[in-house]
Amino acid sequence: MSVLAAYAVPHPPLAVPGVGRGREEGIAATVATLREVARRIRELEPETTVVSSPHATAYLDYLHLSGGRGARGTFASFGDAADGSEVAYDRELVGAVCELAEREELAAGTAGERIPELDWGVLVPLHFVQEAYEEARRAGREPAPYRVVRTGISGLSPADHYRLGQLVERAADSLGRRVVHVASGDLSHKLEEDGPYGFAPEGPVFDELACRAFESGDFLALLAADPSLCERAAECGLRSFQIMAGALDRTPVRCELLSHEGPFGVGYAVAAFTPEGPAGSDPERAFGERYGRWHAAELRRVRDSEDPWVRLARTQVEAWVREGRRLDPARDLPAELAAALPDELSRRRAGAFVSLKTGGSLRGCIGTILPSQRSLAEEICANAVAAASRDPRFPPVREEELGDLVYDVDVLSAPEPVAGPAELDPARYGVIVSAPDGRRGLLLPDLDGVDTVEEQVRVAASKGGIDPDEPGVSYERFVVERHT
């Protein structure tokens, strides 16, 4: 059995006494169970500890594994340069995972590491592991040394994160490597009004979802979690937990939720998963396949419920990607869609935004503040093409992606000037921030993760390269009709 155990752990730096300086007493349960996890790892004596961390190198479209011989890091940025870790990487295991990823066309590897130093998502759990190993040495027991594999997370789908965990397990098995998987990640950062990130109703809901999944071993809940809920909860560790779940694919496990608390407004959960049978022996725990079936059914449900505005955007994107063809809504639409389009789409002119998402993550969004086409139908088609092909943040949509795309269409009212941020409301109004020299940034209303006027203004201004405090900045607001 290559995976000896897996653990979901949080990574609050203040759990380290040199950082906490007494504040760690406020998360005593978390500290105690981190020590318990470290003790268990020491007793298992793995050859390699795999740590997935949300704070390692991350890309939207690539799962990064740290390459090279090793790395070190300290808690200096948290005021404690004396504490840290230095690790040797298991280069053979990293190489085996990368070979499997290339063979199976998973976008994962060691390219493009921006900051090689160990991040706190790795340093916190390793602090306690090192502490446990030191205790053993003082007691006259010399634990076998271990190496580390460090992985980041990405903007790829839950299925891709799960697949990375599967590849880690397969690579470890092919090398005969005894590994422990540590999934580092906090839960919601929005559990308390007076916490550093404030409160959101979705915060406690996410923590309950994660804790139930840890306690029951229902990893499908981790894969199928509502992306909007997760964004509004400001969770940290979900993708890390998804990688861990893949490392236990089809493996019968004993599940333990060792602790959960959130006294500082951030959810910290510690859980342990101990295999109770050979890897691959429990088909009921093939959560990657189960998620694939669930996801396909969910996409069918979404497509079946699309209104005509969204169906128009989808039809145009698919025609553009497959054939390079721009549609004329007056004559090129399928008969069923043409009959379903309301007359206002051909009579009305308005600005509109078309957003594309995949796996809950943005895949493209382009729009117009004021109408630029002869009709709203033509506006939607033009912006659908732009969202799929000209959003500078993303490569053009490929044909193989079409089946996974989910669409939103936002139709804008005419913008109205306001005196300042006091007249804004991010749940109700979109905002346009303008500078005297013509720079302008726009943000739609009711976006996941944008809960305050200050955040809405900051994001909108940054999109226009504007400092909100510079002289002459003006504001406009608008409402949208959101179609899904």
PATI-165309 format. One record per residue (C-alpha): residue number from 0; chain; x, y, z. Coordinates in steps of 0.001 Angstrom, whole numbers, plus 500000, padded with zeros to 6 digits. Example, Ala and Ser with C-alpha at 12.3 -4.5 7.8 and 13.67 -1.06 7.14 Angstrom:
! residues 2
<0, A, <512300, 495500, 507800>>
<1, A, <513670, 498940, 507140>>
! end
This chain:
! residues 484
<0, A, <500000, 500000, 500000>>
<1, A, <501704, 503204, 498824>>
<2, A, <499520, 505763, 500665>>
<3, A, <499886, 504981, 504354>>
<4, A, <497529, 507758, 505491>>
<5, A, <496212, 511161, 504511>>
<6, A, <495463, 514216, 506607>>
<7, A, <493572, 517453, 506059>>
<8, A, <495179, 520182, 508148>>
<9, A, <494938, 523973, 508445>>
<10, A, <497969, 526237, 508311>>
<11, A, <497574, 529168, 510730>>
<12, A, <501095, 530558, 511273>>
<13, A, <500098, 531662, 514772>>
<14, A, <499957, 527967, 515725>>
<15, A, <503762, 528187, 515747>>
<16, A, <504766, 529638, 519161>>
<17, A, <507399, 531927, 517655>>
<18, A, <504661, 533557, 515576>>
<19, A, <501704, 533243, 517939>>
<20, A, <503541, 534436, 521067>>
<21, A, <500701, 533271, 523234>>
<22, A, <497879, 533740, 520743>>
<23, A, <498156, 530051, 519848>>
<24, A, <496290, 529363, 523073>>
<25, A, <493191, 530657, 521287>>
<26, A, <493311, 527660, 518914>>
<27, A, <494372, 525063, 521466>>
<28, A, <492304, 522282, 519866>>
<29, A, <493910, 522884, 516471>>
<30, A, <497427, 522925, 517918>>
<31, A, <496785, 519720, 519879>>
<32, A, <495456, 517847, 516841>>
<33, A, <498268, 519125, 514601>>
<34, A, <500632, 517560, 517124>>
<35, A, <498573, 514352, 517041>>
<36, A, <498795, 514220, 513246>>
<37, A, <502557, 514814, 513418>>
<38, A, <502911, 512014, 515973>>
<39, A, <501034, 509638, 513670>>
<40, A, <503216, 510583, 510716>>
<41, A, <506338, 509971, 512778>>
<42, A, <505082, 506525, 513757>>
<43, A, <504275, 505634, 510149>>
<44, A, <507784, 506708, 509055>>
<45, A, <506900, 507474, 505438>>
<46, A, <509665, 507680, 502878>>
<47, A, <507944, 510700, 501326>>
<48, A, <505471, 513261, 502628>>
<49, A, <503331, 514790, 499872>>
<50, A, <502025, 518243, 500804>>
<51, A, <499425, 520024, 498676>>
<52, A, <499305, 523730, 499497>>
<53, A, <497099, 526602, 498271>>
<54, A, <500045, 528958, 498760>>
<55, A, <502578, 527159, 496581>>
<56, A, <503048, 528248, 492960>>
<57, A, <499609, 528348, 491321>>
<58, A, <498334, 528939, 487791>>
<59, A, <494869, 529100, 486276>>
<60, A, <495563, 526341, 483768>>
<61, A, <498427, 524303, 485254>>
<62, A, <499017, 522226, 488394>>
<63, A, <502521, 522941, 489643>>
<64, A, <504866, 520529, 491404>>
<65, A, <508056, 521916, 492919>>
<66, A, <511157, 520714, 491132>>
<67, A, <514823, 520700, 492019>>
<68, A, <516672, 519149, 494915>>
<69, A, <514830, 520841, 497759>>
<70, A, <513849, 524109, 499379>>
<71, A, <513744, 525950, 502640>>
<72, A, <511600, 528648, 504196>>
<73, A, <510984, 530517, 507437>>
<74, A, <508203, 532428, 509136>>
<75, A, <510133, 535695, 508750>>
<76, A, <507186, 537406, 507051>>
<77, A, <505185, 536626, 510202>>
<78, A, <507871, 537997, 512508>>
<79, A, <509636, 534714, 513264>>
<80, A, <512796, 534196, 511221>>
<81, A, <514111, 531615, 513687>>
<82, A, <511537, 528943, 512838>>
<83, A, <511281, 527210, 509491>>
<84, A, <512093, 524081, 507550>>
<85, A, <514541, 522806, 504985>>
<86, A, <513512, 519764, 502958>>
<87, A, <514861, 517518, 500250>>
<88, A, <512450, 516812, 497419>>
<89, A, <511697, 513315, 496179>>
<90, A, <512851, 514041, 492643>>
<91, A, <512169, 510497, 491451>>
<92, A, <508553, 510604, 492579>>
<93, A, <508062, 514100, 491123>>
<94, A, <509461, 512877, 487821>>
<95, A, <507185, 509845, 487806>>
<96, A, <504111, 512032, 488442>>
<97, A, <505120, 514402, 485650>>
<98, A, <505583, 511503, 483210>>
<99, A, <502116, 510192, 484021>>
<100, A, <500611, 513677, 483671>>
<101, A, <502162, 514130, 480233>>
<102, A, <501037, 510696, 479110>>
<103, A, <497469, 511294, 480297>>
<104, A, <497328, 514923, 479123>>
<105, A, <496871, 516482, 482550>>
<106, A, <498301, 520010, 482624>>
<107, A, <500734, 519423, 485485>>
<108, A, <504491, 519610, 485939>>
<109, A, <507431, 521556, 487314>>
<110, A, <507561, 524454, 484840>>
<111, A, <507437, 528058, 485957>>
<112, A, <508103, 528034, 489682>>
<113, A, <508060, 531730, 490620>>
<114, A, <508991, 531553, 494330>>
<115, A, <510942, 528422, 495281>>
<116, A, <510928, 529089, 499049>>
<117, A, <508586, 526951, 501129>>
<118, A, <505238, 528649, 501758>>
<119, A, <503388, 528685, 505060>>
<120, A, <500919, 526094, 503803>>
<121, A, <503866, 523678, 503897>>
<122, A, <505835, 525219, 506768>>
<123, A, <503059, 524996, 509380>>
<124, A, <502384, 521236, 509144>>
<125, A, <506122, 520493, 508750>>
<126, A, <506854, 522510, 511908>>
<127, A, <504829, 520006, 513906>>
<128, A, <506230, 517000, 512048>>
<129, A, <509759, 518181, 512783>>
<130, A, <508802, 518714, 516413>>
<131, A, <507530, 515123, 516623>>
<132, A, <510718, 513768, 515043>>
<133, A, <512829, 515767, 517509>>
<134, A, <510851, 514333, 520422>>
<135, A, <511573, 510824, 519140>>
<136, A, <515286, 511569, 518906>>
<137, A, <515376, 512917, 522442>>
<138, A, <513724, 509682, 523561>>
<139, A, <516490, 507687, 521853>>
<140, A, <514477, 506639, 518801>>
<141, A, <515866, 507795, 515455>>
<142, A, <513024, 508008, 512873>>
<143, A, <513901, 507290, 509273>>
<144, A, <514341, 510494, 507256>>
<145, A, <511713, 511504, 504725>>
<146, A, <511610, 513551, 501547>>
<147, A, <508883, 515895, 500364>>
<148, A, <506757, 516434, 497276>>
<149, A, <505085, 519857, 497161>>
<150, A, <502127, 520557, 494880>>
<151, A, <500110, 523700, 494338>>
<152, A, <496530, 524182, 493236>>
<153, A, <495118, 525769, 490081>>
<154, A, <492062, 527143, 488330>>
<155, A, <491484, 523775, 486693>>
<156, A, <488440, 521660, 487463>>
<157, A, <487805, 519575, 490599>>
<158, A, <488229, 516518, 488376>>
<159, A, <491741, 517623, 487383>>
<160, A, <492784, 518176, 491010>>
<161, A, <491430, 514721, 491853>>
<162, A, <493358, 513255, 488917>>
<163, A, <496609, 514742, 490225>>
<164, A, <496062, 512906, 493499>>
<165, A, <495419, 509695, 491579>>
<166, A, <498674, 510149, 489657>>
<167, A, <500596, 510724, 492879>>
<168, A, <499257, 507429, 494252>>
<169, A, <499997, 505538, 491033>>
<170, A, <503506, 506957, 490780>>
<171, A, <504237, 506122, 494415>>
<172, A, <502936, 502595, 493896>>
<173, A, <505066, 502079, 490778>>
<174, A, <508167, 503126, 492738>>
<175, A, <507253, 501144, 495827>>
<176, A, <507287, 504405, 497762>>
<177, A, <505593, 504630, 501177>>
<178, A, <503931, 508050, 501320>>
<179, A, <501735, 510155, 503549>>
<180, A, <499573, 512854, 501962>>
<181, A, <499058, 516117, 503858>>
<182, A, <496347, 518360, 502370>>
<183, A, <497052, 521804, 503772>>
<184, A, <494198, 524314, 503749>>
<185, A, <491975, 526435, 505954>>
<186, A, <488196, 526412, 505629>>
<187, A, <486121, 529616, 505408>>
<188, A, <487729, 532967, 506229>>
<189, A, <484346, 534589, 506886>>
<190, A, <483010, 533088, 510084>>
<191, A, <482827, 536177, 512321>>
<192, A, <481857, 539798, 511800>>
<193, A, <484826, 540988, 513843>>
<194, A, <487272, 538594, 512146>>
<195, A, <489902, 539940, 509760>>
<196, A, <487759, 539097, 506705>>
<197, A, <484301, 539825, 508103>>
<198, A, <481279, 537539, 508000>>
<199, A, <479355, 535902, 505176>>
<200, A, <476396, 533536, 505697>>
<201, A, <478105, 531085, 503356>>
<202, A, <481099, 530815, 505711>>
<203, A, <479545, 528518, 508330>>
<204, A, <477731, 526609, 505570>>
<205, A, <481040, 525793, 503867>>
<206, A, <482652, 524731, 507139>>
<207, A, <479736, 522408, 507856>>
<208, A, <479975, 520930, 504346>>
<209, A, <483715, 520270, 504687>>
<210, A, <483464, 518838, 508199>>
<211, A, <480658, 516474, 507164>>
<212, A, <482757, 515296, 504229>>
<213, A, <485780, 514733, 506466>>
<214, A, <483765, 512875, 509080>>
<215, A, <481844, 510677, 506648>>
<216, A, <484491, 510270, 503955>>
<217, A, <482031, 511527, 501312>>
<218, A, <484605, 513128, 499029>>
<219, A, <481987, 513686, 496319>>
<220, A, <480788, 516622, 498423>>
<221, A, <484257, 518169, 498140>>
<222, A, <484231, 517801, 494356>>
<223, A, <480653, 518948, 493780>>
<224, A, <480669, 521924, 496177>>
<225, A, <478879, 524959, 494712>>
<226, A, <481595, 527311, 493370>>
<227, A, <479518, 530377, 494267>>
<228, A, <479174, 529183, 497867>>
<229, A, <482907, 528508, 498056>>
<230, A, <483809, 531924, 496639>>
<231, A, <481522, 533789, 498995>>
<232, A, <482797, 531753, 501942>>
<233, A, <486384, 532720, 501025>>
<234, A, <487548, 529157, 501509>>
<235, A, <491203, 528285, 501167>>
<236, A, <491786, 524545, 501102>>
<237, A, <489124, 522935, 498913>>
<238, A, <491348, 522191, 495911>>
<239, A, <494058, 520863, 498206>>
<240, A, <491499, 518496, 499743>>
<241, A, <490418, 517419, 496253>>
<242, A, <493996, 516376, 495437>>
<243, A, <494103, 514370, 498672>>
<244, A, <490793, 512699, 497793>>
<245, A, <492281, 511538, 494499>>
<246, A, <495227, 509967, 496311>>
<247, A, <492656, 507793, 498140>>
<248, A, <490633, 506898, 495038>>
<249, A, <488792, 503566, 495470>>
<250, A, <490507, 503013, 498816>>
<251, A, <488462, 501990, 501883>>
<252, A, <489349, 504398, 504689>>
<253, A, <488634, 505074, 508336>>
<254, A, <487675, 508743, 508653>>
<255, A, <488200, 510923, 511718>>
<256, A, <487331, 514571, 512187>>
<257, A, <489831, 515307, 514943>>
<258, A, <488933, 518955, 515564>>
<259, A, <487198, 522017, 514148>>
<260, A, <487191, 525566, 515459>>
<261, A, <487103, 529137, 514196>>
<262, A, <487726, 531530, 517085>>
<263, A, <489472, 534131, 514903>>
<264, A, <486883, 534071, 512124>>
<265, A, <488777, 531453, 510080>>
<266, A, <487765, 527793, 510037>>
<267, A, <490445, 525312, 511073>>
<268, A, <489690, 521600, 510695>>
<269, A, <491989, 518629, 511231>>
<270, A, <490980, 515237, 509826>>
<271, A, <492654, 511863, 509382>>
<272, A, <492038, 509187, 506753>>
<273, A, <493541, 505753, 507326>>
<274, A, <493362, 503099, 504594>>
<275, A, <491680, 499894, 505736>>
<276, A, <492211, 497899, 502584>>
<277, A, <494197, 497875, 499347>>
<278, A, <494085, 500844, 497001>>
<279, A, <491547, 500261, 494228>>
<280, A, <489553, 497701, 496202>>
<281, A, <486426, 499775, 496926>>
<282, A, <484528, 500767, 493745>>
<283, A, <482025, 502754, 495844>>
<284, A, <484842, 505206, 496543>>
<285, A, <485598, 505920, 492887>>
<286, A, <484715, 509555, 493491>>
<287, A, <486363, 510819, 490314>>
<288, A, <484023, 508707, 488196>>
<289, A, <481040, 509572, 490378>>
<290, A, <481834, 513261, 490031>>
<291, A, <482075, 512877, 486250>>
<292, A, <478546, 511449, 486125>>
<293, A, <477224, 514115, 488506>>
<294, A, <478906, 516896, 486540>>
<295, A, <477504, 515668, 483210>>
<296, A, <474001, 515563, 484681>>
<297, A, <474449, 519047, 486154>>
<298, A, <475556, 520460, 482803>>
<299, A, <472503, 518905, 481134>>
<300, A, <470288, 520467, 483793>>
<301, A, <471879, 523888, 483273>>
<302, A, <471586, 523674, 479506>>
<303, A, <467950, 522576, 479685>>
<304, A, <467106, 525554, 481914>>
<305, A, <468860, 528252, 479842>>
<306, A, <466684, 531153, 478791>>
<307, A, <466723, 532442, 475164>>
<308, A, <469313, 535162, 475865>>
<309, A, <471792, 532555, 477091>>
<310, A, <470931, 530043, 474377>>
<311, A, <471673, 532753, 471830>>
<312, A, <475113, 533357, 473360>>
<313, A, <475862, 529618, 473452>>
<314, A, <474742, 529116, 469840>>
<315, A, <476995, 531962, 468698>>
<316, A, <480058, 530742, 470641>>
<317, A, <479664, 527212, 469306>>
<318, A, <479284, 528479, 465719>>
<319, A, <482349, 530682, 466112>>
<320, A, <484593, 528056, 467696>>
<321, A, <483575, 525243, 465360>>
<322, A, <483175, 527168, 462101>>
<323, A, <484580, 530679, 462629>>
<324, A, <481107, 531969, 461765>>
<325, A, <479359, 535088, 463074>>
<326, A, <475596, 534677, 463207>>
<327, A, <473007, 537104, 461948>>
<328, A, <470228, 536656, 464555>>
<329, A, <467612, 537622, 461969>>
<330, A, <468323, 534665, 459674>>
<331, A, <471009, 532237, 460943>>
<332, A, <469463, 530782, 464091>>
<333, A, <467966, 527301, 464468>>
<334, A, <464207, 527488, 464014>>
<335, A, <463441, 526507, 467614>>
<336, A, <465690, 529235, 469033>>
<337, A, <464454, 531862, 466555>>
<338, A, <460881, 531158, 467603>>
<339, A, <461779, 531411, 471305>>
<340, A, <463584, 534770, 471111>>
<341, A, <461467, 537616, 472550>>
<342, A, <460764, 540480, 470149>>
<343, A, <462644, 542888, 472406>>
<344, A, <465947, 541270, 471417>>
<345, A, <465496, 542504, 467865>>
<346, A, <463850, 545861, 468747>>
<347, A, <465887, 546947, 471774>>
<348, A, <469420, 548318, 471931>>
<349, A, <471476, 548021, 475135>>
<350, A, <474939, 547276, 476423>>
<351, A, <475509, 543666, 477451>>
<352, A, <478152, 541412, 478958>>
<353, A, <478618, 537744, 478135>>
<354, A, <480438, 535606, 480712>>
<355, A, <481745, 532085, 480200>>
<356, A, <482581, 529789, 483104>>
<357, A, <483957, 526288, 483391>>
<358, A, <484102, 524304, 486609>>
<359, A, <482834, 527390, 488413>>
<360, A, <485824, 529477, 487284>>
<361, A, <485680, 532366, 484851>>
<362, A, <486708, 531429, 481296>>
<363, A, <485989, 534717, 479554>>
<364, A, <483949, 537882, 479977>>
<365, A, <483571, 540727, 477499>>
<366, A, <480860, 543348, 477223>>
<367, A, <479785, 546816, 476236>>
<368, A, <478622, 549585, 478554>>
<369, A, <476530, 551242, 475838>>
<370, A, <475000, 549602, 472744>>
<371, A, <477310, 549222, 469755>>
<372, A, <475141, 547015, 467502>>
<373, A, <471798, 547437, 465757>>
<374, A, <469945, 545261, 468269>>
<375, A, <470396, 543583, 471627>>
<376, A, <470509, 540203, 469866>>
<377, A, <473463, 541383, 467751>>
<378, A, <475078, 542881, 470882>>
<379, A, <474928, 539512, 472637>>
<380, A, <476341, 537692, 469604>>
<381, A, <479211, 540146, 469166>>
<382, A, <480171, 540014, 472828>>
<383, A, <479838, 536215, 472934>>
<384, A, <482445, 535959, 470166>>
<385, A, <484699, 538413, 472005>>
<386, A, <484373, 536577, 475332>>
<387, A, <485331, 533294, 473662>>
<388, A, <488198, 534639, 471580>>
<389, A, <489495, 538034, 472725>>
<390, A, <489497, 538170, 476517>>
<391, A, <493195, 538978, 477149>>
<392, A, <493183, 536962, 480376>>
<393, A, <492505, 533656, 478636>>
<394, A, <493415, 531780, 475459>>
<395, A, <490626, 531372, 472894>>
<396, A, <488060, 528711, 473718>>
<397, A, <488818, 525336, 472118>>
<398, A, <486188, 523068, 470621>>
<399, A, <486766, 520377, 473270>>
<400, A, <485798, 522903, 475976>>
<401, A, <482371, 523743, 474565>>
<402, A, <480486, 521026, 476406>>
<403, A, <481704, 522282, 479804>>
<404, A, <480905, 525971, 479349>>
<405, A, <478233, 527698, 481417>>
<406, A, <476989, 531114, 480279>>
<407, A, <475649, 534308, 481858>>
<408, A, <474282, 537269, 479922>>
<409, A, <473960, 540614, 481715>>
<410, A, <471972, 543375, 480009>>
<411, A, <472909, 546813, 481310>>
<412, A, <470733, 549799, 482044>>
<413, A, <472004, 553226, 481008>>
<414, A, <474655, 554336, 483545>>
<415, A, <473714, 557176, 485907>>
<416, A, <476228, 559469, 487640>>
<417, A, <476465, 559308, 491447>>
<418, A, <478174, 561630, 493888>>
<419, A, <480401, 558935, 495340>>
<420, A, <480696, 555469, 496890>>
<421, A, <477981, 556234, 499459>>
<422, A, <475409, 555809, 496658>>
<423, A, <476715, 552386, 495601>>
<424, A, <475615, 548901, 496616>>
<425, A, <477616, 545951, 495184>>
<426, A, <474655, 543596, 495522>>
<427, A, <472323, 545869, 493523>>
<428, A, <474415, 548134, 491290>>
<429, A, <477334, 547725, 488967>>
<430, A, <479881, 550530, 489029>>
<431, A, <481941, 552462, 486500>>
<432, A, <484981, 554304, 487852>>
<433, A, <486354, 556992, 485507>>
<434, A, <489425, 559232, 485548>>
<435, A, <489536, 562663, 483887>>
<436, A, <491927, 561423, 481168>>
<437, A, <489458, 558807, 479918>>
<438, A, <490616, 555730, 481833>>
<439, A, <487627, 553705, 482930>>
<440, A, <486987, 550490, 484832>>
<441, A, <483701, 548596, 485214>>
<442, A, <482499, 545880, 487564>>
<443, A, <479177, 544063, 487381>>
<444, A, <476972, 543751, 490496>>
<445, A, <476398, 540744, 492731>>
<446, A, <479718, 539013, 492073>>
<447, A, <481041, 536220, 494247>>
<448, A, <483668, 537502, 496652>>
<449, A, <482796, 541204, 496178>>
<450, A, <480757, 542025, 499262>>
<451, A, <481606, 545651, 500086>>
<452, A, <481527, 548966, 498261>>
<453, A, <485244, 549413, 498993>>
<454, A, <486107, 546111, 497337>>
<455, A, <483846, 546802, 494351>>
<456, A, <485414, 550229, 493777>>
<457, A, <488938, 548872, 494228>>
<458, A, <488459, 546092, 491672>>
<459, A, <486671, 548313, 489163>>
<460, A, <489319, 551028, 489473>>
<461, A, <492174, 548545, 489099>>
<462, A, <490652, 547288, 485823>>
<463, A, <491019, 550827, 484476>>
<464, A, <494471, 551416, 485965>>
<465, A, <492973, 554017, 488301>>
<466, A, <493847, 554906, 491882>>
<467, A, <490470, 555638, 493547>>
<468, A, <492140, 558398, 495595>>
<469, A, <493515, 560327, 492630>>
<470, A, <491917, 563714, 491889>>
<471, A, <488895, 563932, 489627>>
<472, A, <487717, 560310, 489876>>
<473, A, <483996, 559993, 489140>>
<474, A, <481446, 557225, 489586>>
<475, A, <478457, 555894, 487696>>
<476, A, <476156, 553069, 488627>>
<477, A, <473882, 550798, 486640>>
<478, A, <471605, 547819, 487142>>
<479, A, <471578, 544612, 485138>>
<480, A, <469129, 542012, 483969>>
<481, A, <470961, 538774, 484601>>
<482, A, <470121, 535836, 482373>>
<483, A, <471352, 532298, 483075>>
! end
